[in-house]
Amino acid sequence: MKKRKANQEIRNMIKSMGYKQWEVAELLKIDESVFSRLLRKELEQEEKRWLILEISKLGDVCELQD
């Protein structure tokens, strides 16, 4: 049985928006390695909600820039 990665819903969200993790880190102004480590362990619900909200804002911002 394949083990589920931590924060899979965040990873799926990033992928569905057409981003790579490094691109999201750059847009959030977080070092790529810090963002990767952040996703390694399951986040607390409050942290997860914040990150999902921030990532969803990126989609809005990028649509405006196109």
Sequence and secondary structure as in RCSB ss.txt:
>XXXX:A:sequence
MKKRKANQEIRNMIKSMGYKQWEVAELLKIDESVFSRLLRKELEQEEKRWLILEISKLGDVCELQD
>XXXX:A:secstr
     TTHHHHHHHHHTT  HHHHHHHTT  HHHHHHHHHS   HHHHHHHHHHHHHHHHHHHHH 
